[in-house]
Amino acid sequence: MKVLIINTSEKAGGAAVAASRLMETLINNGVKAKMLVRDRTTDRLTVVALPRSPWLRWHFLWERLCIFLSSRFSRKHLFEIDIANAGSDITRLPEFREADVIHLHWINQGMLSLKGIQKILRSGKAVVWTMHDIWPATAICHLTLGCRRFTSGCRNCKYLPGGGSANDLSTSVWRRKQQMLSAGPISFVACSRWLEGEAKASALLKGHQITNIPNPIDTRLFSPGSQQEARQALGLPADRRLLLFICQRVTNKNKGMDYLIEACRLLAEQYPDMVQATGVVILGSHADEVTGQLPFEAYPLGYITDEHRIAQVYRAADVFVLPSLSENLPNTIMEAMACGVPCIGFRVGGIPEEIDHQKNGYVAQYRDAVDLARGIRWVLCEADHAELSQQAVRKVARSYSQSSVAVRYIEVYQEALAQKHFKL
């Protein structure tokens, strides 16, 4: 079986990391897998870039321009929605022709267009699409923010000026997606049970196979290790309890840094002794913009891409905190748990599927900084930290190992191939 994994980027973003890990997982389990990307950053032989062309940049710019015009020249949500009106035709590439299964991942921002996906469906190839967010099940948004219109038909979109209209951009893209999906079956895979439920509620995906499979993780790389050695290598203090926050862009409001700052402030007020005994390690760009708002000593490490270095950062921490306001199944929580670090997050999306409350971490009430602070205090000062750490490692080995994920994806591929052959 030959599988071609499609993703906009090879390394940047959670979907890229997950897609890349899946490729390695499949290869390690006897599947001939390759990855096709627009933005290639390594020289791996199993990763192929789109042929160089000035159109690659133009596809991205044209889509942004159309969104900008439809938003009445507002930049407010310019990079929060996608309409996939431009992209590359990959059906003529040798990697496409050789593949038995085309496995789509995050294909936005000019990688593939809706017409391009429609052409893929008409090619006769089996198609699987892993949903890293809700976009494949809605018209234009990646985060619904409580909107349920995708269950009947997108319109009056809150991302558009004035809340959109009954026949706005979301409505027209919804119709184009309906036309695209009519070209052939797609086996959809959500990365969490929560997202699977959302996808099944979408009027757009009715009639399509939808299941859930978590992202795989390399437990040889992300594994427990010496906290003392990790802190020494990173230049972090050995005498403080360290909270860890990781985000590609720390100032992204959706990732909840404001709630972490407020929770730390509450802890500093209620437990003054924590001020000198606690620190916050921040991994991600723009960290310097928030460090001054924290009552605890902050240690910004910048943006790191080397996974061995990232694993070292996890091992240096006492607790990993991700107070995101919307999540699917965060790779970062999985990675931290694999390194034996208890995790804390809000009860949203797939986070409660990863964190077993007060067994390997703490699940705080949604958007509740008080409960977030309570969870941090509980993990650092009240719980059996060694037991939490052991339970975290066991959870990852049981649920997110490469072998278990590979077996489930191979079953999906075989079903998709059988469905195609039956149709023919």
N, C-alpha and C positions, 0 to 999 in steps of 0.2 A: 504494500500500500504506500502510495506517495501522497504526502500532504503539503500543500503550500499555504503557509500562514501569512496573512496580509495585515500590516499595521503601518500607520503613518510614519512612526519613528522606531528606530531600533532600541533606543535606550531611554529617551526622555519621557517621563510620566509613568504612572502606575500600570497602565495598560501595556505599554511597551515592555516593561519589566516582566509582567505576567506572560505576555506572548513569547518573549525570548526564553523564559524559563520553561514554558510548555514545549517549545521546539526541542530544547535539550532533553527534557523528560521523555518525549516521544522517541528521539534518537536512541536514548539509553534503553528504551524498551522495544527496540527492533523496528521502529517505523522510520521510513525514509522521509524526513521532514526538512523543508527549507522555509526561509522567511523572506518575504518581499516587502521592502520599505521604500519610502521616499527619502528619509533622512538616515543614511547609513553612517555609523561612527566608528566601526571596528573593521578589521580585515578578516573576519570569520568567513570561511568558505561556504558555510550554510546560510549566509545572509546575502541577499542580492538587492541592489538598489535599482530603482526605476532608471531607464536610460536618460542620460543628461539631455535636458531640453529647456529652452527659455520658457516654455509653457508651464513647467512645474511651478515656478514662482507666480506666473500669471493666474493659474487656477486659484491659488490662495487669495491673491489680491482681488480678482474678479468677484469671488464670493463675498469677501469683506465689503467691497464697494456696493454690491447689491443689498446687503444687509444694512449698510450705512444709509443708503437712499430710502429703503423701506422704513427705517427708524427715524426718518425726518432729520437726518444729519446729527443724530444723537450717538455719542460713543458709549453711553451708559452700559449697554449689554452687547457691545460689538463682538466680544470674544466669548460670550456665554451661550450663543446659539449658533447652529449650523444648518445650512439649507442644501448642501451637496449639489449645487447646480453646475459645478465644474470639477473635472478630475481626469485621470489618465485611463486610457483603454489598455487593460493588461491582458486581454484575451489573445493577443498576437505574440506575446512573449513565450519563449521556449519553456520557461519554468511553469507557465500556466498550462501549456499544451501537454506537458509531461505528467501533470498532477492528476490524481484520481479524485482528491477532495480539495476544494477551495475553502479555506478556513479564515473567515473575516474576523477581525478584532476591531480596534478603534481606527476608523478609516476616514476621519474628518479632516477639515482644513486643506482641501484640495487634493487629497489622495485619490479618492474615488467619488464619482458622481452617482446620482440615482440612476441615470441612464446607463452608466458603466456597470452598476450592479445588475441592472435589468439584462444587460448583454451577457453577463456572467451566468445568470440564471437560465438564459436561453441556449447556452453553450452545451448543455447536457451534462455538465459536471455536477457532482454532489456538492452542496454548499452547506457549511456550518457557520454560524455567526455567534461568537461569544460576546455577550453584552457586558461591557464594563461600566455602563451607566444606562439610563432609561432612553437615550436618544433613538435607538432603533424602534422603540414602541410609541414614540410621540412624533409630533411634526418637526419641531425645531429645537427643543430644549434638552439639555443634559440633566438638569435638576428641575423637578416639577414644583418644588417649594409649596407643596400642599394642594396644587391644582389637580383636579380629577377629570378634566375635559378629555384627556386622552382615552378615557374609558368609553366615550361615545363618538368623539370627533373634535379635533383641535380647532379652536376659534377664540376670539377675544383674548388673545395671548397677553399675559401680564408682562412679558418681556418687551412688548412693543409699546410705543407712545400712547398714552391715554388708555392703556389696557386693551389695545387692539380693537378689532371690529368683528362682525359676523363673517366677513369675507376678507380677512387680513392675510398676511404672509403665511401664518401658520396653517390657515385653511388651504391655501394653494399648494403648499408643500405636502400637507396631509394627502391631498388628492394624487400628487405625483408619487408619493410613497405607495399608495394603494395600487397605482398602475404598475409600479416596479414589482411589488410583491405578487401580482397576478401572473408574472412571467414564469413562476416555478416555485417549488417548495424550498423552504429554508429550515434547517434544524437549529433552533435558537438554544443557546446555553447561557444561563445567568450564573454569575459567580457566587450568588448567595440565594438562600431560600426566600429571603425578603424580595429580592429583585425578580425572582421567578414568579412570585405572586403578583407583583406589579405588572409584569409582562403579560401574564395570563388575563389580567383585567383590561388590557388594551384592546380596543375595537380593531386596531390596525393589524394585530397579529393573530386574529381568529383563524383557526384552521391550520396553523403551523405548530409543529412539534416544539415544546418548550420544556426544558429540564434545568437542573442546576448542578454545577460541578465547581468546587472551589479552585482557586489558583494553586499551583504546586509550589513547593519551596524546597530548596536544597538544604537538607538538615546536616549535611557534611560541612557546609560553609557557615550556615547560621546555627550555631550550637553553643552551649554554655562554655565559659572559659574563665580565666582568672580576672576578677574585677580589678585587683591591684595592678596587674600588668597592663591592663587596658587603659586605666587612668594614667599610669606613668607614661605610656606611649603617646597619649593624647594631651599630656600636660594638664590634666585635671586634678583637683585636690583629692587627697586620700581620706581626709577627715570630715567630709560633708556627705549628707545624704543627697543624692542627685536625682532630680526629675529630668526626664528627657522628652523633648518635643521635636518632631520631625515633620517638615513640610517642604515641598518644592519651592514655594514662595510663602514665607512666614506671614506676610501681611494679607494673605488670602482670607477674607472674612469668614468664608465657609469652613475653614479649618479650625476656627474657634480659639485663636490665641487670646482674644479679649476675655473669654471665659476663664482661661487659665490664669491670666493676670489677675482677674477679680478673685478667683479661688485662692491664689497665693496671698493676695492682700488680706483676705478674711483670715487665713491661717496665721499670718504675721501679727494681726491684731489680737487674735484669740490665744495664740501660743507664741509669745515673744521670744522664747528660747529657740524657736525654729529659724529665726532670722540669721543667726550666725552658724547654724548647723545644717542649713539647707542651701542647695544651689540648683539652678535650672540650666541644663545643657540644651542649646538650640541648634539644630542642624537644618540648613536651608538658606536660600538667598534672602536678603533684606532683614536678616536677624538683628542687625545693629539698630534698626528703626524701632525696635520694641524693648530692647534690654533695659533702657532707663525707666520703663514703666513697672518693672518687677521689683518687689520688696526684697527679694533674695538675690544673692550674687548670681549673675548670668554669665554663661560661657558660650558665646556664639562661635560655631565651628565653620560657618559658611556652607557652601554647596559642595557636597562630596558625591562622586559617582562610583568610586571604587568600592565594590561590594565587600571586600575583605576589611577595608577601613570602616565601612558602615557597621559590619558585624562587631568590630572592636568598640564602636560607639555604644551599641546596645549593651555590650558586656560591662561597660563602665557605669551604667545606670542602675539605680535601685528600683525605679518605676518608670514606665512609659505612659505618657498622657496624651491622648488624641481626642480633644473635645469637639470633633467635627459636627457640623449641623446637618450634614447629609453625606452618607457613605454607602458604598456597596459592600465589599468585603476587603478592608484595607490590607494591603501587603505589609505595611509597617507593623501592624499589630501582630500579624503572623510571624514576622521576622523577630520581633522583640520576644515573643513567647518562646520561639525556638531557641533563643539565647538564654532562656530561663529568667526573663524579666517580666514580672507581673504588670498587667496593663489596666488602664482606666479609660473609659470612654462613655459617651452619652448613649442612652437607649434609643438608637436610631439606625435604620437600615440593617445591614448585616452584622453590626458590631456585637449585639447580644448573642449571635451565633458563634462568635470567636471567644468572647470573654464569658466564662461561666461565673456568675456573680458570687463573690466571696469564696471562690474555689481556686481560681487562677488570676483573679483581679477583681475589679469593681466596676459595675455598670451603674452610672449616675443617671438620675432623672434628666430628661431632655431640657437643655438650656437652663439648667439649675446650677449656678455657680456654688451655692451653699452645699449641695449634695456632692458636687465635684470636689470641693475642699474636704468634705467628710471622707470621701473615698481616698484622697491622697493621704490624709492623716491616718486612716485605718491601715492602709498598705504599709506606710513607713513606720508607724509606731505601735500598732495594736495587733496586727495579724501575725501569724507564723510565716515569716517571709520565706524561709527555706521550703516550707510545704507549698506555698503559692508557686514558687519557682519550679518545683518538681512537677506540679500539676500542669503548669503551662507547657513544659517540654513534652509531657505525655499527651496533651491535647493535640499538639502539632503532629507528633508522630502518628497518632491514631487517625487524624482527619485530613491532613494536608501533605502527606508524604508524596514523593514523586511517583512511586509505583501505584498507589491507590488512585491517583488522579489520571495517570496514563491508561489504566485499565478502563476507567469510565469513559474517557474520550474515545478510545478505540471502539467501544461499544456504540457510541454515537456515530462515529464514522461508518461503521458497518451497517447500521440502520439506515443512514442517509444514502449509502450506495445501493442497498437493497431497495429502497424506495424509488430511487432513480431507475433501476433496472425494471422494477415492476411497472413504472409509468411507461417505459419504452416498450 
